[in-house]
């Protein structure tokens, strides 16, 4: 249950951590204020765009969307989007992140010092990370996306939808969506740099970025470069980690280069071509172990993605789009195991993720209602994900190279029953939305996920929202196809026997594993909570009547 008052933005004014969005609706591309652009008279005009949480231009989002802009991130002293996403209360800061140590479980490994969004703590593979609405290739093993690979200098804002969105975006959006919105129509050159260190030692870091752009009649281009480097924080530098060996890394040494390009051009009236592209490479080093065995890991990551798109008007207020994505993300693993006595051994391996996708969609008005135009968005496409994995550590020499194809189609309907155009006493706004997405995963499953949402505002500034949806999460390729192992372990530590007894421990992938399924309700409260909200609503009506 959500309700909000106009005074809330003032309460959080000056915070460098997060800006909670007002009720979001699509707005003019050139607007920086969140308000309709000058001269805009209707949300149904052609100059509106979509925002995260809907595919319909001009639609208000059913659910909550938080925004975090670049200025707030910089003011907080954060140097990349990974640091920014980890301060959000909706995000779990464990998972695939640089500060995660060993022993946190398989899914919570620091494989390569990437930074991944993990909304509601459902796992990095349950949060969909987008770049200007485009998918990106997965990173390492668990279908996470490395958000730190996008230069902060290129970013306008983050839009975060911490709600199940499988009906709109697919199975990997069961926990929510993080959409990185790039700067648009940037002109000129700007640069910044910072240097700093932790007061207790370690984490000496340097960061530099430069972004340039130009505009021309009907288009523009923006190019940004970012460099960041930090030294490690070791256990010897903190008294609260004295139980660890001195060389243990609390935070890894990381060096990163990242480049982002975004360009658009009007080919003809009503036809726009655009392209977004990213490239990054990162190396890191960390150590862990015991007095008898020290492990040093030095993974290297290189990734890129390019996403061209074409949007064109087809008449009657309808707009069509065709877009594609191709990207690769490769992690090279390298580890050295040094025992207290004896010779050191080494292991190496790789994770290579590849994404190819193409999608087409159509959006526009169907018929007029008293509150505005009913709008429909339909579309479909095909997506192919590939994972090439190999590991050779002296004990195991395993490899697999697998792909998964997904065909999908979707429809979303938006009905503005009551708006400012026909508001009556007690009903300032009333909108209904419905969405469904069908996905066919080759060799796995096929199913449809629906979603129904309602927005009701009895008075301006007081909004109630409710939704019901079903979601599912397909297993990752790593979960299905990673090697199977059997290990003999002492039984006594598990309370399953006495000295000399052993257990057979087995673990690994399962090609037959199916998708996880869920449903979520986001609606009106009952009992005492409802009585409190009704009392608050009565107070608001009383203040409005008295002119306060």
N, C-alpha and C positions, 0 to 999 in steps of 0.2 A: 504494500500500500504506500503510495506516495502522495504527499500534498506539499505545496510550497507557497510561500508568501513573498511578495516583492521586496520585503526588507532583508531577505537572506543575502543577496549580493553585497549589501552594505556591511553585513556582519563579517563577511569574509574578505572585505576590501583590504588590499595590501598584502595578502597572503601570497607567498612565492611558491606554495606547494601545489595548489590545485584550484581551478576556477570551475564552480559548478554551473553547468549551462542552464540558461533559461529554457522554457519549452522550445525545442528546436523545430524549425521548419526551413525548407529550402529558401535560399536568398540569392540576390544578384551576385554574379561572379566578382564584381568590383567592390562589393560592400565589405567593409572591415568591421562593422559595428554590430552585426547580428540583427539589425533592423532592415526592413524593406528599403531598397535603394530609392533615391530621389526619383520621383516620377512613377514609381511602381504603385499601381492601383489594385492589383489583384495577385494572389499567389498563383494564379493559373496562367500568367503571361509567359511568353516564351523565354524571358530572361531568368527564370528561376532554375535552380539546379537541385540535385538530390543531396541529402546528408546521410551520414551513417545511421543505419537502422531502418531505412526505407529505400525503395527503388523508384519512388514517385516524386516528381518535381512538385514542390509546394506543399507536400504532406507534412503534417506534424508527426513526430516520432511517438509511437506507442511504447512507453518504457522510458527509462532514464538514460541520458547521454551526458557524460562529463567531458569537458574540454580542458586542455592544458596547452597554453600557447608558448611560443619560443621565448618570449620575454620573461615569463614566469620561471621557466627552466633555467635561463641564464642568471637571473637574479638569485636563484637558490644555489648557485655555484656548481651546478651540474654540467658536465661536459659532453654527455651523450644521452640518447633516448633511453638507453638501458638504465642509467641512474635515475632518469625522470620517471620511468614506469614503476620503478621499485618503491617510490614514495606514495603511490596511489593506494588508498585503503582498500580498494576493490581488488587489488593485485596481490598475489602471494609472491613474496620476494625470494623464495627458495627456488627449486626447480633448476633449470638450465641458466645459471648465473655465475659470474666470476667469483663471488665470495662464498660459494657453497663448497664445503670441504668434502672429505671422504666419509663414508659410513652413513650417508643420508639416504641410502636406497638407490636402486638402479635408475629410476626416472629422475632422481634429484642429483645426478652426477654433474660435476663441472667438466664436461668433455673437452671443450676447447675455448673456454672463457667467453663464450657468446652470452648475450643477454636476451631472454625470452619472456614475453608476457604470459602470465598464468592467472587469468581472472578467476576469482572464487576458489583458487587452489585446486581446480579440477584437473590440472595437468597442462603442460605447455602444448600438448597436441589437441586440447579442447578449446584453445583461444585462437581465433583467426586474426592474423596480422596482415593488413592491407597497406598498399602504397597508392594513394590517390584512387582507392577503390579496386586496385589490381592485386591479385595474388602474387606471392613471392615464393621462391623455392625454399623447401625445408632445410634445416641445418642439423647436421649430425644424425642421431639415431631416432629421435622421438617426435618427429614432425613438428618441431618448433621452428619459429622464424627468428633470425638474429636481428633484432630491432636496432642494435647499436651500429649496424653496418650502414645506416642512413645518416649522413652528416646533419648535425643539428642546425648548421647554418642554412641548409636548404629547406628547413621545415617552417611552415606557418603555424601549425597546431596539431595536436593529437585529439581525435574524437574517440571516446571510449564508451562502448555500450556493454555493460556488465550483465547481460541477460541472454538467455538461450535464443539463438537466432538461426537455427538449422533451417527453418522454413524460408528464410531469405537467402542464406549464404552457403548452407551445406553442413556436413557432419562435423567438420572441425571448428564450427562456431557454436558448439553446444554450451560453452562457458561464456561466450561473448565475443565481441569484435573490437579490435584496436585498429583505427584507420589513421595513417600518417598522411596529413595533407601538406603538400609542398607549396612553397611560395609561387605565386602566379603574377605575371605582369610586373616583374621586378626589373628595375632599370638602374644602372650605375654599378659601382663596385664598393664593397664594404669588407672589412677584415677585422678580426679580433684575435686576441691571444691571452692566455693566462698561465700562471706558474704558481705552484704551491706544494705544500708537504704536510703530512700529519705531525702534530706537535710531539707525539711520543716516538717518532721515527718511522721511516719507511713511507711508501706512497708519495715519493717525490714525482710530481707529474708536470708535464708541459702539454699545452694544447694550442693549436693554431688553426684558423680557418679563413677562407676567403670565398666570397660569393660575388658573381658578376652576372649582369643580365642586360638585355637590350630589347626594345620594342620596335616594331615596324607596323605599317598599315596592315591590319588584319592578323597580327601575330606577335610572338615574342619568344625568347629563350632565356633560361636561367641555368647556370653552371656553378656548382659548389664543390669545394675541396676541403677536407678536414684531416688533420694529423693530430694524434694523441699518443702520449707515451707516459707510462708510470712505472716506478720501481715497485718491487714486492714489499709486502709487510710480512715479516718473519716472526715466529713465536718468541725468539730471543728479545724482540723489541716490545713485548707486552708482558707485564708481570702476571696477568690473570691466565696466561697460557704456559706457565712454567712447568706444568706436567708433561708438555709435549717436547719432543726433541727440538733443539734450537733451530734446525734448518727447516722445520715445518712452515709451509707458506700459508698464512691466513688470508692473504689477498695476492693474486698472481701478478707477476710482471707482464705488462701488455704493451705492445706497440701496434698502432692501427693507422692505415690510410684508407680514406673513403671518398668517393666521387659520386655526385648525382647530377643528372641532366634532366631538364623538363622543358619541352618546347611545344608550341601550338601555332597553327596557321589556318586561316580561313581560305579554303580553296576556291570557294564561290559563295554567294549569298546562301546562308543556311547550311553550309557544309564546312565542318571543321576537322582537320587532322591534327593529332597530337601524339607525343611519344614521351614516356618516362623511362629513365634508365639509371641503374645503380651499379657501382663496382666497389669492392672493398677487399683488402687483404689484412690479415692480422696474425701476429705471432705472440705466443705467451709462454711463460715458464712457471712451474710450481713444483713444490716438493712436499712429500709426506712420508710417514713411515714410523719405525720404532728404532730402538737402540741396536737391533740386530739386522734391520733391512731398511735402507733409504731408497725411495723411489722418486726420480725426477722425470717430469713429463714436459714436453716442449711441442705442443701441437701447432700447426700452421693452417690457416683457413684462407681460402680465396673464393669469392662468389660474385656473381653478376646476374642481372635480370634486365630485360628490355620489354616494354609493353607499349606497342603502338595501338592506336584506336582511331576510329572514324565515326563522327556523329553528323547526322543530317536530318533536316526537316522533311517530312513526307506529306505535309498538308493537314489542314484542320486542327492545328495545334499538336499533332503527333510528331514524335521524334524517334528516329531509329539510331542504333549504334552497333558497331562491330568492333571487337577488340580481341587482342591476342596477347599472350605472355610466353616468353621463353627465358629460362634461367637455370643456372647451375650453382651449386654450393659444394665445395670440396674441402674436407678436413683431412689432413695428413697427420697421423698419430706417430709419436716417437716417445719411447720411455726407456730409462736406464735404471736397472735394479742393482744396487750396490750393497752386498752383505757386509757385516762387520768383519768377516774373514772369508777369503775366497775371491773368485773373479766375478766381475760385474757381468750382467747379461742385459740384452736389449730386446725390445719388441717394437714392431711398427705395424701400421694398418692404415685404413682409410674409410671415410664415409663420403660417398659421392651422391648427392641428391640432384635430380634433374626434373624440371617442370616444363610441360608444354600444354597450353590451353588456348581455346578459341571460344568466344561467346558472342551471341547476337541477341539484341533485345529491342522492344518497341514499347513506347509509353505515350499516353495522351488521354484526353477527355472522352468520356462516353456520353454522358447526358448531364443536364443541369438539375441541381437540387436547390432548394431555398438557401442553403448555406454555401453553395459554390458548386463547381463541377465535380461530378464523380469521375475518378481517374483510374486507369488500369495500366499495369505494367506486366508484360509477358516476355519470356525469353527462354533460351536454352543454349546448350553448348556441350563440349567434350573436353575432358582434362585427363592428362596422363602424368603420373608420378613414377619416378624410377629411383631405386636405391641400390647402389653398388657398394658392397661392404666387404672388407677383408681384414684379417687379423692374424699375425704370426708373432707369438710371444715365446716361442721355444717349446711350450707345452701343446698349444693349439695352433694349427695352421688351417684356418677356415675362410671361406669366401662364398658369397652369393650375389647375384645380380638379378633383381626382380623388378617388375613393373605392375602398375595397377591403372586401369582405365575406368573413368567414371563418365557416364552420360547423364545429363540433367536437364530439367525443364522447370520453370517456375511461373507463378502468376500472383499478382498482388493487386488488391482492390481497395480503394480509399473512398469513403462516403462522408462528406462534410454535411451532416444533417442541420446543424445550427452553428452559425459563426457570427461575427460582428454585423454581417449584413442583415440577419433576421433574428437577432438575439431577443429574448423575451425575459420577463421577470423570473428569476430562479434558474434560467438556463442561458448562460453566456456563450457556451460552446458545447457541442456534442458531435463527436466524430466516431466512426466505426471503421476499422480496417480488418482485412482478412488476407491471408497469404498461404500458399501451399507450394512445396517444392518436391519434385519427384527425382530420385537419383537411382541409377542402376550401376552398381559396382561390379565389374566383370569378375565372375567366379566367387563372389562374396554374398551379395544380397541386393535387393531392390525394394524400395519403400518410399512412401510419401509422408512428409511431415507438415502438418497444418499449424496455423496460428491465427487466433482471433483477438483483436484488441479494441478497447473502448476508452475514449477520453471524454470526461464530463467536467465542465467548469460551471458551477452554479452562479458564481460572480467572477468578475475579472480579477485575476490574481490568486485564485484558489482553485486548484486543479486536482481532480481525482482520476486515476488511471487504473485500468484492469486489463489483464490479458491471460489467455490460456494457450498453451502450445505443447507440441510434442517434439522431441529432439532425439537424435541418435548419434553415436560416435563410432566410426569404423575403426577397427584395429589398425595399428601402424604396420608398415611392412616389416619393421624390425621385430615387432611382437610376433608376427606370423612366421618369419623365416630365419631368425637368428639361430645359431647352432645349439644343439641339445647336449647337455653335459651330465655326467653322473659322477658324484664325488663321495668317497667314504669319509665320515666324520666321527669323532668320539661321541658316544651316546650320552655320557654322564652330564655334560654341560646343558643338554636339552631335557634333563630329567627323565630320560627314557631308558635307563639301564645303569649298570654299574661299570666299574673300571674294566677295561678290556672289551666291552661291547661296542659295536659300531652301528652307525646309521648310514643308509644309502640316500644321499641327497640328489635329487634330479631337478633340473631347471632348463628352460629354453623356449624356443618358439613353438607355435602350434598353427600350422596352415589352415586348420579347420575352425579356428576361433571365429566367433561371429561378432556383430556390432553390439555395443551397449545402447540401451534405450532409456529414455527419460521423458517425463512430462513436468511442466511447471505451471504454477498458477500465481498470478500477480494481481490480487484483487482487493475488494472491499473487506475491511476487518469486521469482526463481530464482537458482541459483548461490550465490556468496559471500554475497549479501544474505540469502538464505534460511537459510544456515548460521549467520549471526550472530543472526538472530531465534530460531532453534531453540536456540542456546546461551543467549540471554537468557531464553527460556522455561524452560529447565532450571534456571537460577539462581533464577528466581521459585519454581519448585516446591520447590527445595532450601530456600529461605528459609521457605516455608510449613510444611514438615515440621519445621524446627528451631524454629519459633515466632517467628522474627524478623519 
